[in-house]
Amino acid sequence: MRIEEITLREIHMRLRERFETSFGAFQDRRILLVEICSEGLSGWGEATVLESPSYNSEATDSAWLILRDFLIPLVLGKDITEASALERVMAPVRGHEMAKAALENALWDI
């Protein structure tokens, strides 16, 4: 299938209760969503990152930047026959596993 369009969206969600861990507490989440469109279908993925790089090295803003400037240009317009092939297409970008997973999950969703 040919990857025809990729859209990044950020939504804000208030949690019902404050979420607290050893690396911080928060009640509001910024959520980064990826939509891939191909052959009349659309699939969705989420970059499961926090606003700061406190849990791992990625954060909402860095994932957005890596997706927008590096990963999406590598993937857009490509013919991907199976979701596992996406890893090879994104191989020039080291790390950023959460950003890559958002694209892969959107492709699996299709």
Backbone torsions as a table, in degrees:
resi	resn	phi	psi	omega
1	MET	NA	143.1	-179.5
2	ARG	-90.6	129.6	177.8
3	ILE	-78.7	106.9	-172.9
4	GLU	-91.1	-35.1	-175.5
5	GLU	-153.2	141.3	175.2
6	ILE	-132.8	127.2	-178.9
7	THR	-121.4	131.8	173.3
8	LEU	-97.9	138.1	176.5
9	ARG	-136.1	142.9	173.3
10	GLU	-117.3	128.2	175.2
11	ILE	-119.9	158.7	179.0
12	HIS	-117.2	132.8	-177.6
13	MET	-132.5	130.4	174.6
14	ARG	-89.9	125.1	177.7
15	LEU	-75.2	149.0	179.1
16	ARG	-62.6	-35.7	179.7
17	GLU	-132.8	153.7	177.0
18	ARG	-61.9	134.8	179.6
19	PHE	-105.7	125.5	-175.3
20	GLU	-129.5	134.4	176.5
21	THR	-136.1	-176.5	179.4
22	SER	-67.5	-18.0	-179.2
23	PHE	-105.5	12.4	174.6
24	GLY	141.7	175.7	179.2
25	ALA	-132.6	144.2	177.4
26	PHE	-154.8	158.1	177.0
27	GLN	-122.4	-16.0	178.1
28	ASP	-115.6	142.0	178.8
29	ARG	-123.2	137.9	167.1
30	ARG	-96.4	124.9	-175.2
31	ILE	-118.0	129.0	-179.1
32	LEU	-102.0	116.8	-179.1
33	LEU	-111.5	146.6	178.5
34	VAL	-123.1	130.7	174.7
35	GLU	-117.8	128.5	175.4
36	ILE	-111.7	132.9	177.1
37	CYS	-114.7	134.6	179.3
38	SER	-157.0	128.0	174.4
39	GLU	52.9	42.1	178.3
40	GLY	79.8	1.6	179.2
41	LEU	-109.5	157.1	175.6
42	SER	-135.4	140.0	178.6
43	GLY	-128.6	149.8	-174.4
44	TRP	-121.2	144.4	174.2
45	GLY	-140.5	160.0	179.0
46	GLU	-124.8	135.1	171.2
47	ALA	-85.1	106.0	-174.0
48	THR	-83.5	70.9	-178.9
49	VAL	-117.4	161.0	174.1
50	LEU	-99.0	174.3	-179.0
51	GLU	-69.1	-25.4	179.7
52	SER	-121.8	158.6	178.3
53	PRO	-82.6	50.2	-177.3
54	SER	-89.4	-30.8	179.2
55	TYR	-88.2	-44.2	173.2
56	ASN	-143.0	-172.5	-173.1
57	SER	-77.6	-6.8	-179.4
58	GLU	-98.9	156.1	176.8
59	ALA	-144.4	168.2	-176.9
60	THR	-54.1	-51.0	-177.1
61	ASP	-67.3	-38.4	-179.6
62	SER	-70.5	-37.5	178.0
63	ALA	-64.2	-41.3	178.0
64	TRP	-59.4	-47.2	-178.9
65	LEU	-62.3	-47.6	-179.2
66	ILE	-63.4	-42.0	177.0
67	LEU	-62.9	-51.6	-174.8
68	ARG	-64.0	-45.7	-170.5
69	ASP	-93.8	-20.0	-174.0
70	PHE	-126.7	-54.3	-173.4
71	LEU	-73.6	-47.2	-179.3
72	ILE	-60.7	-44.0	176.4
73	PRO	-59.7	-30.6	177.9
74	LEU	-71.3	-32.7	-171.0
75	VAL	-95.2	-37.1	-173.9
76	LEU	-59.2	130.4	178.8
77	GLY	85.4	-7.0	-179.3
78	LYS	-79.7	151.1	170.9
79	ASP	-93.1	114.4	-179.1
80	ILE	-113.1	116.8	-176.8
81	THR	-85.9	-23.5	177.3
82	GLU	-152.3	149.9	-174.4
83	ALA	-59.7	-32.1	-178.9
84	SER	-66.0	-20.8	178.4
85	ALA	-71.9	-19.2	-178.6
86	LEU	-61.7	-33.0	179.4
87	GLU	-58.4	-41.8	179.2
88	ARG	-67.0	-38.1	-179.8
89	VAL	-65.2	-37.1	-177.3
90	MET	-89.9	0.7	-175.7
91	ALA	-56.5	-30.7	178.6
92	PRO	-61.9	-18.6	178.2
93	VAL	-98.7	118.1	179.5
94	ARG	-84.9	143.7	177.6
95	GLY	70.0	-151.5	178.6
96	HIS	55.5	47.3	-174.7
97	GLU	-64.5	-34.6	179.6
98	MET	-68.9	-41.4	177.2
99	ALA	-64.0	-43.6	177.8
100	LYS	-63.3	-40.0	-179.3
101	ALA	-64.0	-34.0	178.4
102	ALA	-61.0	-43.8	177.3
103	LEU	-65.9	-45.6	-178.9
104	GLU	-62.6	-42.5	179.3
105	ASN	-64.5	-38.2	176.6
106	ALA	-62.8	-38.7	178.3
107	LEU	-67.7	-42.8	176.1
108	TRP	-60.8	-36.8	-179.4
109	ASP	-62.5	-34.8	177.2
110	ILE	-64.3	NA	NA
